[in-house]
Every structure is written in C-alpha cells, then in structure tokens.
Amino acid sequence: MTQTAADRFRSRHVPHEVKVRDLPDAPRSHWRIIGPGVIAAGVGLASGEFILFPYIASQVGLVFLWAAAVGLITQWFLNMEIERYTLATGETALTGFSRTWRHWGLVFAILTYFANLWPGWATSSATMLTYIFGGEPRWIAVGMLALIGVTLTLAPVIYTVLERVEFLKVGLVILFIVVAVIFAVTSDAWSALGHDVVRPEFPTELGFALMLSALVFAGAGGGQNLVQSNWIRDKGFGMGAYVPRLVSPVTGKEEAAPDSAGFVFEDNDANLARWKQWWKLANKEQLYTFVLITIVTITLMSLLSYSTVFGVPGLANSVSFLQVEGERLKELVGEWFGVLFWAIGAVSLFAAAMGIVDYTSRLAADVLKVSYLRRVSESRIYFALVWGLVLIGVLVLVGGFDQPLVLLVISACVGGLMMFLYSGLLLLINKRFLPERVRPRGIRVLALIWGVLLFGVFSVLTIKEQGAKLLDWLG
C-alpha cells in the first residue's frame, strides 16, 4: 500500500491530524519575504557584536574574526534546516521534535525560558543610558521591561511590530557604523584587518570558554535559532501561510485556529516546482540579511574597538567596557560621537531585550498549545508567558539582586546543549517526515553532523568548567 504524505506524520505524541494541501506559490518579489532574517540579526545584535568580539579585538587584535564567519555559516545551515521543516509543514521545528517524543518541545521551551530569566539586555541598555543622562540603571530597566510587556500586548499582530522594531534597530546600527568608518576607524585598523585575516589564531590566553562562546554564538544561538520557525510562519512562508498569526488579545482580531497541527503537500511535480522557488528565496533571505548584516556588524564594531581601545589594560568583558570605549570616542572624534555610540547601543540592546522576551514566550506558547493546552488560545498563553518573564525580571531588579551564579551557569550551558540536541533532531525529523524530494542531502546533512560534533564538544567543555564554578559557589 502506497504511503501518503499524511501517513508520514502519524504520531501518538501529537494527536492532531495533518491536512494535505498544495504548497502555495512563492512571491515573485524578493522584497515581500524580507523580514525573518532581519529580526534574527536584530535580536542577535547584542552582546556578541557590541561587547564580546569588540572586547576580544581590544585584547588580541583581529585574529579571531574568523570565528564569527565559522559560527555564522554554521548557524545559517541550522536555520535553514529549521526553516525547511516549517516551509514544508506549517509546523514549528519544536512540534516536529514532539512527534518523536511528546516532551521534546517542553524541554527546549523550559531551557530557553530559564536561560533568559535574568533581564540582562534590559539592564545593559539602561546602564548605557546612564552614561548619557545619569540615573539608576535598575529603575530604568524596570521601566523598559514594562514598556516591552505593554508593546507586545497591544500590538495587533506581534510579528509586525517586532519586525518594525528590529528593522529600525538594524538601520540605526548600520547608520552609526557608516559614520564610525568615516570619523573613527583608523588606517592602522584597516591594515591590521588585512594582516590578521591571513593569520587567524585561537587566543586561549583569554580563556577557552570565552573563545568558544564567541565561535558558537556569533549572531544568535540557543533558542533564538529555533524561533525562525515561528517568525517565517507568521511571515507566511510556504505552508505557514495556512497557519494563523499571533495577535494581541486586546487589540488584535484572532483568526480561527486550524483543526490540525500542520499541513503537508503531496510529492508531485507541481508542488516540487513551488518548493524549489520557496527554498531558493528562503536561503537568500537568511544569507543576505542575517548572515551579511551580522558579519559586517561584528567586523566593523571590532575595527572600531581596535581603533580606540586596543591595548588599554584592565578592560572588562561586560557593558562597562562600552563606557570606556565611549569616553575614548569622545576624545578622538568629539563629545557628540561618544554620546551617539551610547545611544545606539542602548537602543540596540533594548530591541534585543524585546526580541528575547518575544521568542522565549513564543517558543513556549507553541509547545503548550500543541501538546498540553489545546483548548486555550495560543495568543493568551503567549501573553501570560510574556508578562511572567517581565514580572520575574522586575522582581529580580527591585529586589536588588546581583546576577545569581546559578543563572549564569544555566545561561552558559543551555545554549550549546540545546544546539547539540536539535542539530541531531533536525536531521531526524527532516529525513523522517518530509517528502522524499525535499529532504536534506549532501552538504546539508554534513552541516548538521558538524553541528552535533561542534556543539557536543562545546557543551561538555562548558558544563565541566561552569559546573566546577557552581560547586565552588555552593561550597
């Protein structure tokens, strides 16, 4: 008996049936699909681009920029395998994982939620504002968290407001970089870039964990990669066009939820032709937005750091590093440029905080709706999770707690562990559930195997190092 497209998806772990529909036509204009990659770049343009890689450049020069390229290309392959599943089914990758074991989605949702409990990006953004206006970072951060909660609650379509915020952020960062190249990046920095690119190094004197974190998490990492499924679905990519978007329970008009978990298409020539168009467009969208924006930003922000604070002793790998860099920019260029640097940094980190609250809540809401709370609106689950994350952050800040070591350990370990797990699971679900002619092959399979090996090694080393620190703290 011939197996149908729907037969491949039968699973006792996800009781919803899937519907067979034709794959929608891909848009003729590339501009209509631009968005998910920009959001990914916007949310990811945070500590790595503003702190981590510039800090490394301040200490050892530009010899480690190769790691950003390796990390980003690895994430591009991962993101595309996440998108492959959603393009072909309308389901998120987490739902696909749950088809192999009911609780896989919940595991990833919980790990992501706990990794982002500490409101680090909002606090960092608030701290940068104090460099300009003064004030108490804690209370500014509380206000920012409240603003994030209200914005995500009142936006009629959540994806739309997030896309606009991240587009604005990326535009401002690029504008700042253009100004920086003109006024602040020195000829010595450009010479060092050409020299160091051809002699890459792994500067272990800065600590193996720091170097490996930069390699693995350039751009995004952890749960942020998984949410590509949700973002392209809300944008209407592929079979995601059949799935309602998340809307505000206050101002939005909620569409009727489908009576199936996902949609699949038969493996015929017409659908395959449409698939090739979608796959080509999706790959280009990620490559020309997420990868290109991130690598350009990391490179030029590292050049700026090299031009201003290379060799300055005692720099901290934290937001305080940006205060020193801003003061140096005031000396070299003018008062206005240091203030502009801090203002752009504050906006950038605030937008990252909004994106993190969104994707953390979005991942968990999807899992809870599909597997556990089927009668509850996904939008209502999402907003309960958003305000839960906001209120936890406010309580932490109002309580005056320093960042607990246990959260540092979780945050350090969870990203690599998640990526190790889902690199393997992506290979499993895309080979098992998708039509024969749209499954990953060749270099795509090798990239997933590389992800398993890279993130597996990273996880073991990080858990070993951070576990020892935690045991010392508990002792």
C-alpha positions, 0 to 999 in steps of 0.5 A: 500500500502506497504511503501518503504524505499524511501517513508520514506524520502519524504520531501518538505524541501529537494527536492532531491530524495533518491536512494535505494541501498544495504548497502555495506559490512563492512571491515573485518579489524578493522584497515581500519575504524580507523580514525573518532574517532581519529580526534574527540579526536584530535580536542577535545584535547584542552582546556578541557584536557590541561587547564580546568580539569588540572586547576580544579585538581590544585584547588580541587584535583581529585574529579571531574574526574568523570565528564569527564567519565559522559560527555564522555559516554554521548557524545559517545551515541550522536555520535553514534546516529549521526553516525547511521543516516549517516551509514544508509543514506549517509546523514549528521545528519544536512540534516536529521534535514532539512527534518523536517524543511528546516532551521534546518541545517542553524541554527546549521551551523550559531551557530557553525560558530559564536561560533568559530569566535574568533581564540582562539586555534590559539592564545593559541598555539602561546602564548605557543610558546612564552614561548619557543622562545619569540615573539608576540603571535598575529603575530604568530597566524596570521601566523598559521591561514594562514598556516591552510587556505593554508593546507586545500586548497591544500590538495587533499582530506581534510579528509586525511590530517586532519586525518594525522594531528590529528593522529600525534597530538594524538601520540605526546600527548600520547608520552609526557604523557608516559614520564610525568608518568615516570619523573613527576607524583608523588606517592602522585598523584597516591594515591590521584587518588585512594582516590578521585575516591571513593569520587567524589564531585561537587566543586561549590566553583569554580563556577557552570558554570565552573563545568558544562562546564567541565561535558558537554564538556569533549572531544568535544561538540557543533558542533564538535559532529555533524561533525562525520557525515561528517568525517565517510562519507568521511571515507566511512562508510556504505552508505557514501561510495556512497557519494563523498569526499571533495577535494581541488579545486586546487589540488584535482580531484572532483568526480561527485556529486550524483543526490540525497541527500542520499541513503537508503537500503531496510529492508531485511535480507541481508542488516540487516546482513551488518548493524549489522557488520557496527554498531558493528565496528562503536561503537568500533571505537568511544569507543576505540579511542575517548572515551579511548584516551580522558579519559586517556588524561584528567586523566593523564594531571590532575595527572600531574597538581596535581603533580606540581601545586596543591595548588599554589594560584592565578592560572588562568583558561586560557593558562597562567596557562600552563606557570606556570605549565611549569616553575614548570616542569622545576624545578622538572624534568629539563629545557628540560621537561618544554620546551617539555610540551610547545611544545606539547601543542602548537602543540596540540592546533594548530591541534585543531585550524585546526580541528575547522576551518575544521568542522565549514566550513564543517558543513556549506558547507553541509547545503548550498549545500543541501538546498540553493546552489545546483548548486555550488560545495560543495568543493568551498563553503567549501573553501570560508567558510574556508578562511572567518573564517581565514580572520575574525580571522586575522582581529580580531588579527591585529586589536588588539582586546581583546576577545569581551564579546559578543563572549564569551557569544555566545561561552558559550551558543551555545554549550549546546543549540545546544546539547539540540536541536539535542539530541531531533532531533536525536531521531526524525529523527532516529525513523522517517526515518530509517528502522524499524530494525535499529532504536534506542531502549532501552538504546539508546533512554534513552541516548538521553532523558538524553541528552535533560534533561542534556543539557536543564538544562545546557543551561538555567543555562548558558544563565541566568548567561552569559546573566546577564554578557552581560547586565552588559557589555552593561550597 
